[in-house]
């Protein structure tokens, strides 16, 4: 039975809450999350830290893959490559993610991060799928 990723469920994803990331869509093979840029997310050059963009992609990928998983299965990031195209200092970031391939043990996903009407980054990631310990 597929698992459900709750939209904005308090306490479900503490790191997402910490940075202000919120999901607006999550279904099997797709997720969409948003994040309002604030001063705590900026680097010393006063633009969004690359780690914030990476975190959006990583979290969005997990959310898009999560409904593909059966009970007792979990996933973990193997690697993510991010190409950064533009820097932003304010506004809303949107990350749209889709599953490109899902096998029994490996999945590949793609995220596109937009802000102020333009693509600011793209990411591709590989995830491992495995049984949770104790299941």
Order of alpha helices (4+ residues) and beta strands (2+ residues): alpha-beta-beta-alpha-beta-beta-beta-beta
